[in-house]
Amino acid sequence: MEYPMSQEKNELKPAEAEVNYNVVNLKWLRRQNLPYVLIWILYYAWIIAFATWWTASPLTENVFSTQLRELMHSITLVSSAAFVFIIRKEWFVKTARIGAVLIIIGMSVFFTVPNANVQTLSAVISSIAMGCVNISILIPYVFLLNNTEKLYAVVGSNLLIQLLSLFLELNTQRSIEWVLSAVILAVSLGTIAFFRKNDIVEYIHVPKPDQPHFQRRIYLSLLFNCAVAILCKGVGKGILNVVAETVGASVLTWYYIGGLAGCLLYVLIYTFTRKAYIWLGNMTFASVAISFMLNAFLDHIPGLTVPFAALLGLGSTMGMINMYYILGVIGKKYDSMRYVRLYILFIGVFGGGSGIAVGTLISMGGTLELSVFASIFSVVVMIAFMFISPIMERAEYVNVWGLDSQQAEVDNEQLHAFQKYRLSRREIQVCKLLLQGYTMRQISGILSIAYPTVNTYCTSIYRKTKINSRTELLQVFKDYINN
């Protein structure tokens, strides 16, 4: 019998085997899911670019004033956290349509009635409805879209956010901003007409006997992303506002250019690296930490303004993309609405709310000394997170969702292809990596197990499937590969 040890030199190159698995491959975008992708790109971009404190300019007033943005942002976060505990999966079409109607009515009143009190009330009602729509589009995002569709939805929305924010910062005609805001909102909400209840009903009733066990250490991702929200979008935004009021609009321009670079870099890292989630987490914290350190010297070296703003935009954008992409991967991997609820509650209320409060405090302080202190404190926190990164890496990749994040789809529904041969959980992990073309030494590194142990698993796989070579292994699992 030809065992894996002698097969090592003839193994497929990972780059050749991964063509059908790489999450960035556009071939995995499905036409029937385009409405869910488009609304995520357009609606989420509208919310962030026009109605949140995160993109409110300290130098100019856009469609909504900075104070009104803070109010709308806070209400939307709380509303989302409330609705995620109320809305059931099968309700998402109905609740999305109800929320959309209320938003359209509220925004129509806001733009047509000049009374300040009426405008504030309509903005509050619209914000509550936005929370409803947020959760209604989150359900198909998590449970229907594959990983490729999720990745391009979050990257596309953040790309549009940077472009819109850059336009709003450079544009001087508010009438154009109002028209642009209305058009994007109308088009995004219009895609709800193409939502289909049967999509989620079919998903709910698909048997899932192979659902992996949800382990508590997966909640580390909540802690990690809460820190991203507070430090990048809270402290970071506050410091950016202080610097912008001191230096001028060029800081904001470079911040958004850095954000555009972050979108591109995110896709490139998933294209060319393994363990992309760990790389991106470390790069997010590293970029923002370096940016904060540069801020401490801006008063003495003005030339550091550009790298400060660009790195802050780069890290903040990658952090936000990663935050929502990983939510989608883990939520679907474990079919866990509970995780989704805790994620929205923890990240939205605790992370987002605390971020707005801290960032506003820094902005209101308005001194470089305060922003320098915030920078130093944030860098200390970030360094601490970078030290625990190896712990998170092991926890995430042992739980296999980290590996799934780099493939076009989580494959819980395909595990029957392995289990009929009575393969153990670890043998299934090894087998999937063999099918992707990785060598045993590479598998040893990915799973953090000894090379002889990998060889033992491979031998057991060959014995249970009654085959003698890698070529036969590919033939046995051709249905899994084609899916």
C-alpha positions as CSV (number, residue, x, y, z in Angstrom):
1,M,0.0,0.0,0.0
2,E,1.3,3.5,-0.9
3,Y,1.0,5.5,2.3
4,P,1.0,9.3,2.6
5,M,4.7,9.5,3.6
6,S,5.9,8.4,0.2
7,Q,3.3,10.6,-1.5
8,E,4.7,13.8,0.0
9,K,6.8,14.8,-3.0
10,N,4.0,14.2,-5.5
11,E,1.4,16.3,-3.7
12,L,-0.5,19.0,-5.5
13,K,0.6,22.6,-4.9
14,P,-1.8,24.4,-2.7
15,A,-2.2,27.2,-5.2
16,E,-3.5,24.7,-7.8
17,A,-5.8,22.9,-5.4
18,E,-7.3,26.1,-3.8
19,V,-8.6,27.6,-7.0
20,N,-12.1,26.2,-6.2
21,Y,-11.9,27.0,-2.5
22,N,-10.4,30.5,-2.3
23,V,-13.0,32.9,-0.8
24,V,-12.0,35.8,-3.1
25,N,-12.9,33.8,-6.3
26,L,-15.8,35.7,-7.9
27,K,-17.2,32.5,-9.4
28,W,-18.9,31.8,-6.0
29,L,-21.2,34.8,-6.3
30,R,-24.7,33.6,-6.9
31,R,-27.3,35.5,-8.8
32,Q,-30.2,34.7,-6.5
33,N,-28.3,36.2,-3.6
34,L,-27.5,39.5,-5.2
35,P,-30.3,41.4,-3.5
36,Y,-28.9,40.5,-0.1
37,V,-25.4,41.5,-1.2
38,L,-26.5,44.8,-2.8
39,I,-28.6,45.9,0.2
40,W,-25.7,45.2,2.5
41,I,-23.4,47.3,0.4
42,L,-25.8,50.2,-0.3
43,Y,-27.8,50.4,3.0
44,Y,-24.9,49.8,5.3
45,A,-22.8,52.4,3.4
46,W,-25.7,54.9,3.7
47,I,-26.1,54.3,7.4
48,I,-22.3,54.8,8.1
49,A,-21.6,57.6,5.6
50,F,-24.7,59.7,6.3
51,A,-26.2,58.9,9.7
52,T,-23.4,57.9,12.2
53,W,-21.0,59.8,14.4
54,W,-18.2,57.7,13.0
55,T,-18.1,59.7,9.7
56,A,-19.4,63.0,11.1
57,S,-17.0,65.8,10.0
58,P,-15.7,68.2,12.7
59,L,-15.2,70.8,10.0
60,T,-18.4,70.7,7.9
61,E,-22.1,69.9,8.4
62,N,-23.4,67.4,5.9
63,V,-27.0,66.0,5.5
64,F,-27.4,65.6,9.3
65,S,-25.6,67.8,11.9
66,T,-22.9,66.2,14.1
67,Q,-25.2,66.3,17.2
68,L,-28.1,64.7,15.3
69,R,-25.7,62.0,14.0
70,E,-24.7,61.2,17.5
71,L,-28.3,60.8,18.5
72,M,-29.3,58.8,15.5
73,H,-26.2,56.6,15.8
74,S,-26.9,55.8,19.5
75,I,-30.6,55.1,18.9
76,T,-29.8,52.8,16.0
77,L,-27.3,50.8,18.1
78,V,-29.8,50.3,20.9
79,S,-32.6,49.6,18.5
80,S,-30.5,47.0,16.7
81,A,-29.6,45.3,20.0
82,A,-33.3,45.2,21.0
83,F,-34.6,43.9,17.6
84,V,-32.0,41.1,17.4
85,F,-33.7,39.5,20.4
86,I,-37.2,40.0,18.9
87,I,-37.0,39.2,15.2
88,R,-37.0,35.6,14.3
89,K,-35.3,34.3,11.2
90,E,-38.5,33.6,9.2
91,W,-39.8,37.1,9.8
92,F,-36.9,38.9,8.1
93,V,-38.8,39.8,4.9
94,K,-41.8,41.2,6.7
95,T,-39.8,43.2,9.3
96,A,-37.4,44.5,6.6
97,R,-40.4,45.9,4.6
98,I,-42.1,47.4,7.7
99,G,-38.8,49.0,8.7
100,A,-38.2,50.3,5.2
101,V,-41.6,52.0,5.0
102,L,-41.0,53.7,8.4
103,I,-37.6,54.9,7.3
104,I,-38.9,56.3,4.0
105,I,-41.8,58.1,5.9
106,G,-39.4,59.5,8.6
107,M,-36.8,60.7,6.1
108,S,-39.5,62.2,3.9
109,V,-40.8,64.2,6.8
110,F,-37.3,65.2,7.8
111,F,-36.4,66.7,4.4
112,T,-39.8,68.4,3.8
113,V,-40.8,69.8,7.2
114,P,-38.5,72.7,8.3
115,N,-39.6,72.6,12.0
116,A,-36.6,71.5,14.1
117,N,-38.7,69.6,16.6
118,V,-40.5,67.6,13.9
119,Q,-37.2,66.9,12.2
120,T,-35.7,65.5,15.4
121,L,-38.8,63.4,16.1
122,S,-38.7,62.0,12.5
123,A,-35.0,61.3,12.8
124,V,-35.6,59.3,16.1
125,I,-38.4,57.3,14.5
126,S,-36.3,56.6,11.5
127,S,-33.4,55.5,13.7
128,I,-35.6,53.0,15.5
129,A,-36.7,51.7,12.1
130,M,-33.1,51.5,11.0
131,G,-32.4,49.1,13.9
132,C,-35.2,46.9,12.6
133,V,-33.9,46.9,9.1
134,N,-30.3,46.3,10.3
135,I,-31.3,43.0,11.9
136,S,-33.6,42.1,9.0
137,I,-30.8,42.3,6.5
138,L,-28.3,40.7,9.0
139,I,-30.3,37.4,9.0
140,P,-29.9,36.6,5.3
141,Y,-26.3,38.0,5.4
142,V,-25.3,35.5,8.1
143,F,-27.4,32.5,7.3
144,L,-27.9,32.6,3.5
145,L,-24.8,34.1,1.9
146,N,-21.7,32.1,1.4
147,N,-18.4,33.4,2.5
148,T,-17.5,34.9,-0.8
149,E,-20.7,36.8,-0.9
150,K,-20.2,38.0,2.7
151,L,-16.6,39.1,2.0
152,Y,-17.6,41.2,-1.1
153,A,-20.6,42.6,0.7
154,V,-18.6,44.0,3.6
155,V,-15.6,45.0,1.5
156,G,-18.0,46.7,-1.0
157,S,-19.9,48.6,1.6
158,N,-16.7,49.9,3.3
159,L,-15.3,50.8,-0.1
160,L,-18.4,52.8,-0.8
161,I,-18.3,54.4,2.7
162,Q,-14.8,55.7,2.0
163,L,-15.8,57.2,-1.4
164,L,-19.0,58.8,0.0
165,S,-17.2,60.2,3.0
166,L,-14.4,61.6,0.8
167,F,-17.1,63.2,-1.5
168,L,-19.0,64.7,1.4
169,E,-15.7,66.2,2.8
170,L,-14.7,67.8,-0.5
171,N,-18.2,68.8,-1.7
172,T,-19.5,72.3,-0.8
173,Q,-23.1,72.0,-2.1
174,R,-25.5,70.5,0.5
175,S,-28.3,70.1,-2.1
176,I,-26.2,67.5,-4.0
177,E,-25.5,65.7,-0.7
178,W,-29.3,65.5,0.0
179,V,-30.1,64.1,-3.4
180,L,-27.2,61.6,-3.2
181,S,-28.4,60.5,0.2
182,A,-32.0,60.1,-0.9
183,V,-31.0,58.1,-4.1
184,I,-28.8,55.7,-2.3
185,L,-31.3,55.1,0.5
186,A,-34.2,54.6,-2.0
187,V,-32.2,52.1,-4.1
188,S,-30.9,50.2,-1.2
189,L,-34.4,49.8,0.4
190,G,-35.8,49.0,-3.0
191,T,-33.8,45.7,-3.1
192,I,-36.0,44.5,-0.2
193,A,-38.8,43.9,-2.8
194,F,-36.6,41.0,-4.1
195,F,-36.3,39.3,-0.7
196,R,-37.8,35.9,-0.6
197,K,-39.1,34.3,2.6
198,N,-38.7,30.8,1.2
199,D,-34.9,31.3,1.1
200,I,-34.6,31.3,4.9
201,V,-37.5,28.8,5.3
202,E,-35.6,26.3,3.2
203,Y,-32.4,27.0,5.1
204,I,-34.2,26.5,8.5
205,H,-35.6,23.1,7.5
206,V,-32.4,21.7,6.0
207,P,-31.3,18.9,8.4
208,K,-28.0,19.8,10.1
209,P,-26.8,16.6,11.8
210,D,-23.2,17.6,11.4
211,Q,-23.3,20.9,13.2
212,P,-20.0,21.4,15.1
213,H,-19.9,21.9,18.8
214,F,-19.9,25.6,19.8
215,Q,-17.1,26.1,22.4
216,R,-17.0,29.1,24.8
217,R,-13.6,30.2,23.7
218,I,-15.2,31.4,20.4
219,Y,-16.5,34.3,22.5
220,L,-12.9,35.6,22.4
221,S,-13.9,37.1,19.0
222,L,-16.5,39.3,20.9
223,L,-13.7,40.7,23.1
224,F,-11.4,41.2,20.2
225,N,-14.0,43.1,18.1
226,C,-15.3,45.1,21.0
227,A,-11.8,46.4,21.4
228,V,-11.7,47.2,17.7
229,A,-14.9,49.2,17.9
230,I,-13.8,51.2,21.0
231,L,-10.2,51.9,20.0
232,C,-10.5,52.3,16.2
233,K,-13.9,53.9,15.8
234,G,-14.2,55.6,19.2
235,V,-10.8,56.7,20.4
236,G,-9.4,56.9,16.9
237,K,-12.3,59.0,15.6
238,G,-12.0,61.4,18.6
239,I,-8.2,61.9,18.0
240,L,-8.8,62.3,14.3
241,N,-11.4,65.1,15.0
242,V,-8.9,66.9,17.3
243,V,-6.1,66.7,14.7
244,A,-8.5,67.8,11.9
245,E,-9.6,70.9,13.7
246,T,-5.9,71.8,14.3
247,V,-4.4,70.9,10.9
248,G,-7.4,71.1,8.5
249,A,-9.4,69.0,6.0
250,S,-6.3,67.3,4.5
251,V,-6.2,65.0,7.5
252,L,-9.7,63.6,6.8
253,T,-8.8,63.2,3.1
254,W,-5.8,61.0,3.9
255,Y,-7.9,59.1,6.5
256,Y,-10.4,58.1,3.8
257,I,-7.6,57.3,1.3
258,G,-6.1,55.0,4.0
259,G,-9.6,53.4,4.3
260,L,-9.7,52.7,0.5
261,A,-6.2,51.1,0.8
262,G,-7.6,49.0,3.7
263,C,-10.3,47.6,1.5
264,L,-7.8,46.6,-1.1
265,L,-5.4,45.1,1.4
266,Y,-8.1,43.1,3.0
267,V,-8.9,41.3,-0.3
268,L,-5.2,40.8,-1.1
269,I,-4.5,39.2,2.3
270,Y,-7.3,36.7,1.8
271,T,-6.0,36.0,-1.7
272,F,-2.3,35.3,-0.8
273,T,-2.0,34.3,2.8
274,R,-3.1,31.5,5.1
275,K,-4.6,32.3,8.5
276,A,-5.8,35.6,7.0
277,Y,-8.0,36.5,10.0
278,I,-5.0,36.4,12.4
279,W,-2.9,38.5,10.0
280,L,-5.7,41.0,9.6
281,G,-6.3,41.3,13.3
282,N,-2.7,41.9,14.1
283,M,-2.4,44.4,11.2
284,T,-5.5,46.3,12.4
285,F,-4.0,46.8,15.8
286,A,-0.5,47.4,14.5
287,S,-1.7,50.1,12.1
288,V,-3.8,51.9,14.6
289,A,-1.1,51.6,17.3
290,I,1.5,53.2,15.0
291,S,-0.9,55.9,14.1
292,F,-1.6,56.7,17.7
293,M,2.2,56.9,18.4
294,L,2.7,59.2,15.5
295,N,0.0,61.4,16.9
296,A,2.1,62.0,20.0
297,F,4.7,63.8,17.8
298,L,2.5,65.8,15.5
299,D,3.0,69.0,17.4
300,H,6.7,68.8,16.8
301,I,6.8,67.0,13.4
302,P,3.8,68.2,11.3
303,G,5.0,66.0,8.4
304,L,3.7,63.0,10.3
305,T,0.1,64.1,9.7
306,V,-0.2,62.1,6.5
307,P,1.0,58.7,7.8
308,F,-1.0,59.3,11.0
309,A,-4.3,59.7,9.1
310,A,-3.6,57.1,6.4
311,L,-2.6,54.4,8.9
312,L,-5.6,55.2,11.2
313,G,-7.9,54.9,8.2
314,L,-6.2,51.7,7.0
315,G,-6.5,50.0,10.4
316,S,-10.0,51.2,11.3
317,T,-11.4,50.0,7.9
318,M,-9.8,46.6,8.0
319,G,-11.0,46.2,11.6
320,M,-14.6,47.0,10.6
321,I,-14.6,44.7,7.6
322,N,-13.2,41.9,9.7
323,M,-15.7,42.5,12.5
324,Y,-18.7,41.9,10.2
325,Y,-17.1,39.2,8.0
326,I,-16.2,37.0,11.0
327,L,-19.7,37.5,12.5
328,G,-21.1,36.0,9.3
329,V,-18.6,33.1,9.2
330,I,-19.1,32.0,12.8
331,G,-22.9,32.6,12.8
332,K,-23.4,30.3,9.9
333,K,-20.7,27.8,10.9
334,Y,-22.5,27.0,14.1
335,D,-26.0,28.1,13.0
336,S,-26.1,30.2,16.1
337,M,-28.6,33.0,16.5
338,R,-27.5,33.2,20.1
339,Y,-24.0,34.2,19.0
340,V,-25.4,36.7,16.6
341,R,-27.5,38.3,19.4
342,L,-24.6,38.5,21.8
343,Y,-22.4,39.9,19.1
344,I,-24.8,42.7,18.3
345,L,-25.4,43.4,21.9
346,F,-21.8,43.3,22.9
347,I,-20.3,45.0,19.9
348,G,-23.1,47.4,19.2
349,V,-24.1,48.6,22.7
350,F,-20.9,48.1,24.6
351,G,-18.4,48.6,21.8
352,G,-20.2,51.1,19.7
353,G,-21.8,53.0,22.6
354,S,-18.6,53.2,24.6
355,G,-16.7,54.2,21.4
356,I,-19.1,57.1,20.7
357,A,-18.9,58.3,24.4
358,V,-15.1,58.1,24.6
359,G,-14.6,59.6,21.1
360,T,-17.0,62.5,21.8
361,L,-15.2,63.2,25.1
362,I,-11.9,63.4,23.3
363,S,-13.4,65.6,20.6
364,M,-15.0,68.0,23.1
365,G,-11.7,68.2,25.0
366,G,-10.2,69.5,21.8
367,T,-6.5,69.5,23.0
368,L,-3.6,67.6,21.6
369,E,-2.5,66.8,25.1
370,L,-5.7,64.9,25.7
371,S,-5.5,63.0,22.4
372,V,-1.8,62.2,23.2
373,F,-2.9,60.7,26.5
374,A,-5.6,58.7,24.8
375,S,-3.1,57.5,22.2
376,I,-0.6,56.2,24.8
377,F,-3.4,54.4,26.7
378,S,-4.8,52.9,23.6
379,V,-1.3,51.7,22.4
380,V,-0.9,49.9,25.7
381,V,-4.2,48.1,25.3
382,M,-3.4,47.2,21.7
383,I,0.0,45.8,22.6
384,A,-1.7,43.6,25.3
385,F,-4.0,42.3,22.6
386,M,-1.1,41.5,20.3
387,F,0.5,39.5,23.1
388,I,-2.6,37.3,23.4
389,S,-2.9,36.9,19.6
390,P,-1.2,33.5,19.7
391,I,-3.8,32.3,22.2
392,M,-6.6,33.5,20.0
393,E,-5.0,32.0,16.9
394,R,-4.9,28.5,18.5
395,A,-8.5,28.8,19.8
396,E,-9.9,30.0,16.5
397,Y,-8.1,27.6,14.2
398,V,-8.5,24.5,16.4
399,N,-12.2,25.3,16.2
400,V,-11.9,25.2,12.4
401,W,-14.0,28.3,11.7
402,G,-10.8,30.2,11.0
403,L,-10.0,27.8,8.2
404,D,-13.5,28.0,6.9
405,S,-13.2,31.8,6.7
406,Q,-10.7,31.4,3.8
407,Q,-13.0,29.1,1.8
408,A,-16.0,30.0,-0.3
409,E,-18.4,28.3,2.1
410,V,-18.6,26.7,5.5
411,D,-19.0,23.0,4.9
412,N,-21.1,21.7,7.8
413,E,-23.7,20.3,5.4
414,Q,-21.1,18.4,3.5
415,L,-19.6,16.5,6.5
416,H,-21.7,13.5,5.7
417,A,-19.2,12.9,2.8
418,F,-16.5,12.2,5.5
419,Q,-18.6,10.7,8.2
420,K,-19.8,7.8,6.2
421,Y,-16.2,6.5,6.3
422,R,-16.3,7.0,10.1
423,L,-13.6,9.6,10.1
424,S,-13.0,11.3,13.4
425,R,-13.2,15.1,13.7
426,R,-9.4,15.5,13.5
427,E,-9.3,13.1,10.5
428,I,-11.9,15.2,8.8
429,Q,-9.8,18.4,9.3
430,V,-6.7,16.6,8.0
431,C,-8.6,15.2,5.0
432,K,-10.0,18.5,4.0
433,L,-6.6,20.1,4.0
434,L,-5.2,17.1,2.0
435,L,-8.0,17.8,-0.6
436,Q,-6.9,21.4,-0.8
437,G,-3.4,20.3,-1.7
438,Y,-1.5,21.0,1.4
439,T,1.5,18.8,2.3
440,M,1.6,17.0,5.6
441,R,4.2,19.4,6.9
442,Q,2.0,22.3,6.1
443,I,-1.0,20.6,7.7
444,S,1.2,20.1,10.8
445,G,1.8,23.8,11.0
446,I,-1.8,24.8,10.3
447,L,-3.3,22.5,13.0
448,S,-0.3,22.9,15.4
449,I,0.2,19.1,15.7
450,A,3.4,17.0,15.2
451,Y,4.3,15.8,11.7
452,P,4.3,12.1,12.8
453,T,0.8,12.6,14.2
454,V,-0.4,14.0,10.8
455,N,1.1,11.0,9.1
456,T,-0.8,8.7,11.5
457,Y,-4.1,10.5,10.7
458,C,-3.3,10.3,6.9
459,T,-2.6,6.5,7.2
460,S,-5.9,6.1,9.1
461,I,-7.8,8.0,6.4
462,Y,-6.3,5.9,3.7
463,R,-7.2,2.7,5.6
464,K,-10.8,3.7,6.3
465,T,-11.5,4.8,2.7
466,K,-9.6,1.8,1.3
467,I,-7.4,3.7,-1.0
468,N,-3.6,3.9,-1.7
469,S,-2.8,7.4,-3.1
470,R,-3.7,11.1,-3.1
471,T,-5.2,10.7,-6.6
472,E,-7.7,8.1,-5.3
473,L,-8.5,10.4,-2.3
474,L,-9.5,13.2,-4.7
475,Q,-11.7,10.7,-6.6
476,V,-13.4,9.4,-3.4
477,F,-14.3,12.9,-2.3
478,K,-15.0,14.5,-5.8
479,D,-18.6,15.4,-4.7
480,Y,-17.2,17.4,-1.8
481,I,-14.7,19.1,-4.0
482,N,-17.3,20.0,-6.7
483,N,-19.5,21.5,-4.0
